[in-house]
Amino acid sequence: MKRSHKYILPLVLLGVALTGLTSCDKKDYALPAAKDVLQNDAMKRTLGPSIVADTVEFVYAMGILPSKGKLVSAEVEATIEGATGTFLEHRSFYTNNTGTDIPVEVGAPSVSSKGITTVNFNKDTSAAALRYYYIVPEAARGKEVSFTFRAKSSNGETATYKLGPYKVSKMDMKRLIPVSDGNNMYISIEDMAVYNTAGATANPGKIDLVYLYRTFTSTFKHALVAPAADPIYLPGVTLPTGVNRDAKIQRVFGLQDYNLARLQFGIYIDDKDFETLDISNGVNYAVNMKAEAGIWIQTADKKYLAYVYFNSANDNNKNAVISIKRYAL
């Protein structure tokens, strides 16, 4: 958009005028007085989509003037009860001058009941910052979940802070799955698992991709190929009986999803990406795959879309490590 300069000069002059006015009325700075009531604040630390079985981290801070009382308890209530492993830290963290988080125990380990996770303080504490780890349950898939944080002090005061609602993804995710040429090479998107020949023979209708490594051309190497692809893309592979499914595949570079890659990139694949994805013109093979590359895939039965990411690829050992995000259609 092109901006008109006629609006800029008056704004600049107004800023100069205001600066001149404030400079004539300079006052000494003073620290604001602390409020004499129990206060609290909360924030969601985890970025990206909330995925079933994954952890969402929050931090809950609370404080009261020591002359007014001390902290008695803190709790978090989720509108959908977290899965096993959900907890509220009983240690308060502060960051020292080297940037290291230092824990200080302030209470007993948390207990959870019917969506409420509570820490009772057992130290003389007037301020704390507790971390809350919510394990996303299956019951929350595709739904919204909200959180209410509460603190109580010894003088009878209570403080409340609400966060959310947050939409929970419909996606599934599985990280760091080893694949190897000639062994664990048969990939099932439905099971989000990799099988060897015996496993593929027992589950032929679930195999969507074959991993292999070949060097008969310099541009083949690590590959993901649908069993129904032209045999020229499966050289030397004898497929188990019944392993014959097709797929639509689209190779991708530069999509280092943070959930899967755990690199410095802040890129996230979420439900919307799958909902708007069109790979109708995809092929049924992807060759010359490299670390930090990936593929979009649609299964032949059109039950699933998925993104398969290469965390690593080893030419010498003819193997790789993959991670998967899957979306049920």
Buried (B, 14 or more C-beta within 10 A) or exposed (E): EEEEEEEEEEEEEEEEEEEEEEEEEEEEEEEEEEEEEBBBEBEBEBEBBBBBBBBBBBBBBBBBBEEBBBBBBBBBBBBBBBBEEBBBBBBBBEEEEEEEEEEEEBBEEBEBEEBBBBBBBEEEBBBBBBBBBBBBBEEBBEBEBEBBBBBBBBEEBEBEBEBEEBBBBBBBBBBEBEBBBBBBBBBBBBBBBBBBBEBBBEBBEBBBBBBBBBEEEEEBBBBBBBBBBEEEBBEEBEBBEBBBBBBBBBBEEEBBBBBBBEEEEEBBBBBEBBEEBEBEEBBBBBBEBEBBBBBBBBBBEEEBBBBBBBBEBEEEEBBBBBBBBBBBE
